[in-house]
Amino acid sequence: MAEDIYMTHLSDLLSRKKLELNDAKGGILSSYRVTNRLLKKEGIHVFAETASEEVMDKSVEIIFRNFLEQIGTTLEDASLDDLKNAVEKTNQELKYDQIDNELIEDQEMMVEMLLAKVTI
């Protein structure tokens, strides 16, 4: 399953002491992909109930990229602060604050850990 690929990617990144900014960017997107898929398995639909994994993956990436564009940057050029801002806005857009589930807490913790490991 694809979430296994993304979970392996996350586990690898989280096991490192330091990360490059680009690694953190990929890790953030992986964390959203894994979280949304696991939520769907539990009957919690962040996107339409009938949305495929591919649609969910692409949707969250589009949302994340759009928030970066709104602050005047791209995923490729985003700074650490830009990423933090986009994560906050993406979480709001996905209404993660309205979901009472440990997966949301885990996702937020993973993102914080990824960002904390970035060396500039």
Stockholm file with secondary structure:
# STOCKHOLM 1.0

chainA/1-120         MAEDIYMTHLSDLLSRKKLELNDAKGGILSSYRVTNRLLKKEGIHVFAETASEEVMDKSVEIIFRNFLEQIGTTLEDASLDDLKNAVEKTNQELKYDQIDNELIEDQEMMVEMLLAKVTI
#=GR chainA/1-120 SS CHHHHHHHHHHHHHHSSCBCHHHHHHHHHHHHHHHHHHHHHTTCCSSCTTCCHHHHHHHHHHHHHHHHHHTTCCTTTCCHHHHHHHHHHHHHHTTGGGCCCHHHHHHHHHHHHHHHTBCC
#=GC SS_cons         CHHHHHHHHHHHHHHSSCBCHHHHHHHHHHHHHHHHHHHHHTTCCSSCTTCCHHHHHHHHHHHHHHHHHHTTCCTTTCCHHHHHHHHHHHHHHTTGGGCCCHHHHHHHHHHHHHHHTBCC
//
